[in-house]
């Protein structure tokens, strides 16, 4: 009789232990998977926005300069909200201020604009690494 009671007690303890272990395992792996998915989403979204911004920078021309600046501002706003990086925010702000100064001139100095664009693209390349 004592053996049956002891076996029942051991079986109950093992069952409770197995359920508790599975529950903890499920919660921990769920949290880890959520973090992995969040990082993947952040990386993909960041790559997409950086690519769009780089594309807009490379397509700047004299004809639609104001429209292109607006598009660059729109994309930049999303990047600033997504990435918590004060240096990047300052770099984007400085870049947009330079574009605004270029837009005030009747004729855009292509070489100077090209240097400013290359500088911004280079900064984005360095910053894309996660």
DOBA-227260 format. One line per 10 residues: number of its first residue (from 1); their letters; for each residue x, y, z of N, C-alpha, C. Coordinates in Angstrom, 3 decimals. Atoms other than C-alpha are relative to their C-alpha. Last residue first. Layout:
! residues N
NUM = a = X,Y,Z,X,Y,Z,X,Y,Z; ...
! end
This chain:
! residues 130
130 = xxxxxxxxxx = 0.771,0.146,-1.242,22.884,46.695,-36.838,0.852,-0.543,1.114; -0.408,1.185,-0.765,24.952,48.013,-39.717,-0.736,-0.035,1.332; 0.936,1.101,0.277,22.972,50.593,-41.674,0.349,-1.241,0.805; 1.028,0.107,-1.026,24.841,53.484,-40.022,-0.923,-1.197,-0.201; -0.624,0.321,-1.289,28.045,53.201,-42.024,-1.058,-0.299,1.056; -0.656,1.305,0.134,26.158,53.020,-45.316,0.632,-0.429,1.320; 1.044,1.027,-0.054,23.884,55.883,-44.256,0.610,-1.402,-0.094; 0.437,0.089,-1.400,26.916,58.053,-43.525,-1.078,-1.075,0.166; -1.075,0.654,-0.748,28.359,57.291,-46.957,-0.391,-0.173,1.469; 0.081,1.423,0.341,25.046,58.188,-48.568,1.055,-0.793,0.765
120 = xxxxxxxxxx = 1.184,0.551,-0.659,25.032,61.524,-46.731,-0.128,-1.500,-0.273; -0.234,-0.006,-1.442,28.604,62.366,-47.743,-1.176,-0.638,0.747; -0.921,1.103,-0.280,27.960,61.343,-51.333,0.279,-0.114,1.497; 0.731,1.262,0.169,24.928,63.650,-51.470,0.881,-1.204,0.338; 0.928,0.086,-1.124,26.853,66.610,-50.050,-0.767,-1.323,-0.054; -0.798,0.268,-1.205,29.677,66.008,-52.532,-0.895,-0.173,1.234; -0.486,1.369,0.098,27.222,65.753,-55.448,0.814,-0.383,1.234; 1.134,0.862,-0.333,25.504,68.957,-54.376,0.430,-1.468,-0.012; 0.220,-0.150,-1.439,28.850,70.771,-54.398,-1.145,-0.903,0.467; -1.125,0.638,-0.697,29.674,69.413,-57.841,-0.184,0.069,1.521
110 = xxxxxxxxxx = 0.070,1.467,0.067,26.208,70.196,-59.253,1.113,-0.690,0.785; -1.385,0.387,0.219,26.087,73.851,-58.127,0.086,-1.528,0.099; -0.564,0.887,-1.019,22.355,74.447,-58.418,1.410,-0.388,-0.401; -0.723,1.102,0.644,21.384,77.426,-60.502,0.673,-0.812,1.098; 0.620,0.211,1.306,18.720,79.763,-59.184,0.638,-1.184,-0.717; -0.783,-0.508,1.126,19.928,79.346,-55.623,-0.731,-0.290,-1.309; 0.175,-1.446,0.038,17.398,78.926,-52.823,0.783,0.637,-1.140; 1.258,-0.321,0.689,17.165,75.193,-53.520,-0.243,1.502,-0.102; -0.160,0.199,1.447,20.833,74.713,-52.643,-1.255,0.443,-0.747; -0.865,-1.092,0.471,20.230,76.246,-49.213,0.245,-0.115,-1.501
100 = xxxxxxxxxx = 0.807,-1.226,0.017,17.275,73.893,-48.684,0.824,1.192,-0.469; 0.854,0.063,1.194,19.457,70.954,-49.659,-0.854,1.260,-0.120; -0.865,-0.270,1.164,22.024,72.029,-47.070,-0.809,-0.037,-1.297; -0.306,-1.440,-0.011,19.323,72.227,-44.405,0.886,0.383,-1.186; 1.199,-0.685,0.502,18.141,68.749,-45.415,0.205,1.511,-0.012; 0.121,0.283,1.429,21.660,67.367,-44.984,-1.196,0.744,-0.606; -1.020,-0.794,0.675,22.090,69.054,-41.602,-0.095,-0.179,-1.519; 0.422,-1.402,-0.105,18.798,67.587,-40.382,0.980,0.918,-0.725; 1.118,-0.175,0.927,19.785,64.143,-41.665,-0.464,1.450,-0.001; -0.559,0.099,1.351,23.149,64.352,-39.908,-1.097,0.221,-1.047
90 = xxxxxxxxxx = -0.716,-1.258,0.282,21.533,65.592,-36.677,0.557,0.010,-1.422; 1.005,-1.062,0.081,19.053,62.692,-36.688,0.653,1.338,-0.354; 0.666,0.170,1.295,21.842,60.230,-37.435,-1.033,1.097,-0.206; -0.958,-0.406,1.040,23.873,61.572,-34.527,-0.627,-0.098,-1.384; -0.095,-1.466,0.029,20.848,61.382,-32.181,0.947,0.488,-1.110; -1.415,-0.339,0.161,20.160,57.735,-32.962,0.111,1.508,-0.194; -0.283,-0.913,-1.101,16.861,56.148,-31.942,1.496,0.310,0.004; -1.344,0.205,-0.543,16.005,54.624,-35.289,0.272,1.060,1.066; -0.343,1.414,-0.120,12.368,54.237,-36.302,1.302,-0.221,0.764; 0.910,0.652,-0.936,11.089,57.763,-35.705,0.397,-1.446,0.277
80 = xxxxxxxxxx = -0.220,-0.599,-1.320,14.152,59.336,-37.311,-0.910,-0.638,1.044; -1.268,0.523,-0.525,13.925,56.929,-40.249,0.233,0.519,1.410; 0.234,1.398,-0.386,10.249,57.753,-40.796,1.264,-0.613,0.608; 0.830,-0.023,-1.203,10.992,61.482,-40.761,-0.264,-1.421,0.496; -0.857,-0.297,-1.150,13.824,60.930,-43.228,-0.784,0.015,1.307; -0.730,1.228,-0.316,11.477,59.278,-45.713,0.862,0.198,1.247; 0.992,1.011,-0.397,9.123,62.258,-45.657,0.688,-1.297,0.427; 0.467,-0.328,-1.354,11.970,64.786,-45.708,-0.977,-1.050,0.514; -1.127,0.294,-0.896,13.541,63.071,-48.734,-0.389,0.295,1.444; -0.052,1.467,-0.104,10.149,63.145,-50.471,1.134,-0.437,0.932
70 = xxxxxxxxxx = 1.150,0.437,-0.813,9.776,66.860,-49.741,0.008,-1.514,0.206; -0.312,-0.349,-1.388,13.312,67.507,-51.028,-1.145,-0.437,0.912; -0.940,0.996,-0.500,12.449,65.611,-54.210,0.394,0.284,1.449; 0.770,1.237,-0.198,9.397,67.763,-54.812,0.898,-1.078,0.590; 0.862,-0.194,-1.174,11.477,70.905,-54.313,-0.808,-1.260,0.321; -0.802,-0.088,-1.220,14.204,69.702,-56.721,-0.880,0.124,1.252; 0.972,0.259,-1.066,11.890,68.575,-59.490,0.636,0.109,1.380; 1.394,-0.219,0.393,13.750,70.017,-62.473,-0.987,-0.130,1.149; 0.406,-1.406,-0.072,17.268,70.453,-61.120,-1.504,0.199,-0.201; -0.331,-0.779,1.195,17.929,66.787,-60.393,-0.580,1.410,0.155
60 = xxxxxxxxxx = 0.217,-1.444,-0.065,18.052,64.503,-57.368,0.423,0.651,-1.315; 0.839,-0.458,1.112,17.901,60.827,-58.348,-0.242,1.512,-0.005; -0.695,0.212,1.274,20.839,59.685,-56.191,-0.786,0.522,-1.197; -1.200,-0.847,0.041,19.361,61.240,-53.060,0.683,-0.129,-1.357; 0.437,-1.389,0.193,15.967,59.674,-53.741,1.190,0.947,-0.098; 0.518,-0.120,1.369,17.571,56.242,-54.179,-0.442,1.435,-0.294; -1.163,-0.005,0.890,19.574,56.641,-50.982,-0.428,0.163,-1.453; -0.658,-1.295,-0.154,16.415,57.573,-49.095,1.208,0.101,-0.928; 0.843,-1.031,0.620,14.525,54.599,-50.504,0.669,1.363,0.093; -0.066,0.189,1.459,17.378,52.227,-49.660,-0.808,1.064,-0.726
50 = xxxxxxxxxx = -1.318,-0.479,0.420,17.672,53.621,-46.129,0.146,-0.117,-1.517; -0.002,-1.465,-0.065,13.912,53.169,-45.690,1.340,0.587,-0.436; 0.933,-0.533,0.996,13.941,49.546,-46.917,0.029,1.537,-0.009; -0.608,0.187,1.321,17.054,48.634,-44.930,-0.879,0.607,-1.088; -1.121,-0.939,0.083,15.556,50.123,-41.765,0.669,-0.089,-1.372; 0.585,-1.334,0.175,12.303,48.262,-42.336,1.088,1.051,-0.149; 0.602,-0.078,1.332,14.130,44.967,-42.851,-0.577,1.386,-0.283; -1.070,0.054,1.000,16.375,45.432,-39.797,-0.556,0.159,-1.417; -0.741,-1.256,-0.084,13.475,46.516,-37.583,1.089,0.058,-1.063; 0.858,-1.046,0.554,11.318,43.600,-38.755,0.740,1.337,-0.005
40 = xxxxxxxxxx = 0.064,0.241,1.447,14.166,41.154,-38.103,-0.844,1.074,-0.681; -1.293,-0.428,0.559,14.783,42.671,-34.655,0.029,-0.185,-1.521; -0.042,-1.460,-0.091,11.074,42.357,-33.807,1.302,0.530,-0.604; 0.887,-0.536,1.044,10.988,38.763,-35.076,0.019,1.529,-0.008; -0.649,0.280,1.289,14.005,37.838,-32.925,-0.823,0.583,-1.146; -1.139,-0.924,0.100,12.470,39.551,-29.877,0.718,-0.183,-1.336; 0.536,-1.347,0.225,9.170,37.737,-30.410,1.117,1.008,-0.175; 0.473,-0.073,1.386,11.005,34.425,-30.803,-0.570,1.372,-0.329; -1.181,-0.041,0.866,12.881,34.978,-27.528,-0.413,0.133,-1.459; -0.620,-1.314,-0.180,9.674,35.831,-25.665,1.225,0.155,-0.911
30 = xxxxxxxxxx = 0.895,-0.984,0.611,7.901,32.793,-27.086,0.600,1.397,0.086; -0.226,0.059,1.448,10.899,30.587,-26.244,-0.911,0.976,-0.741; -1.337,-0.501,0.321,10.776,31.764,-22.628,0.222,-0.008,-1.515; -0.048,-1.449,-0.241,7.013,31.350,-22.266,1.344,0.585,-0.404; 0.856,-0.678,0.975,6.951,27.913,-23.908,0.070,1.518,0.161; -0.647,0.110,1.314,9.900,26.631,-21.884,-0.792,0.758,-1.068; -1.128,-0.938,-0.031,8.340,27.913,-18.645,0.706,0.009,-1.354; 0.562,-1.349,-0.064,5.068,26.126,-19.473,1.109,1.052,-0.024; 0.524,-0.308,1.335,6.861,22.938,-20.553,-0.556,1.425,-0.047; -1.142,-0.161,0.898,8.878,22.884,-17.328,-0.463,0.398,-1.403
20 = xxxxxxxxxx = -0.645,-1.267,-0.347,5.767,23.469,-15.215,1.173,0.281,-0.926; 0.892,-1.087,0.432,3.894,20.685,-17.016,0.642,1.355,0.274; -0.013,-0.019,1.467,6.826,18.281,-16.626,-0.860,1.133,-0.543; -1.300,-0.502,0.446,7.261,19.148,-12.955,0.077,0.114,-1.510; -0.002,-1.435,-0.297,3.547,18.701,-12.264,1.303,0.632,-0.478; 0.945,-0.639,0.915,3.620,15.326,-14.017,-0.031,1.503,0.203; -0.611,-0.008,1.330,6.768,14.246,-12.172,-0.898,0.691,-1.011; -1.094,-0.978,-0.022,5.293,15.278,-8.844,0.667,0.104,-1.368; 0.615,-1.330,-0.022,2.068,13.421,-9.595,1.075,1.085,-0.040; 0.593,-0.241,1.320,4.024,10.310,-10.612,-0.634,1.383,-0.078
10 = xxxxxxxxxx = -1.111,-0.260,0.919,6.160,10.486,-7.458,-0.533,0.323,-1.393; -0.563,-1.305,-0.374,3.048,10.788,-5.281,1.129,0.391,-0.956; 0.981,-1.001,0.405,1.337,7.909,-7.078,0.532,1.410,0.274; -0.051,-0.089,1.465,4.468,5.780,-6.717,-0.966,1.049,-0.537; -1.270,-0.632,0.359,4.671,6.556,-2.993,0.118,0.166,-1.516; 0.119,-1.409,-0.385,1.010,5.777,-2.488,1.255,0.768,-0.404; 0.939,-0.588,0.943,1.375,2.500,-4.426,-0.157,1.490,0.290; -0.651,-0.113,1.308,4.522,1.576,-2.440,-0.907,0.660,-1.030; -0.913,-1.127,-0.087,2.841,2.309,0.886,0.697,0.233,-1.344; 0.817,-1.191,0.000,0.000,0.000,0.000,0.863,1.258,0.000
! end
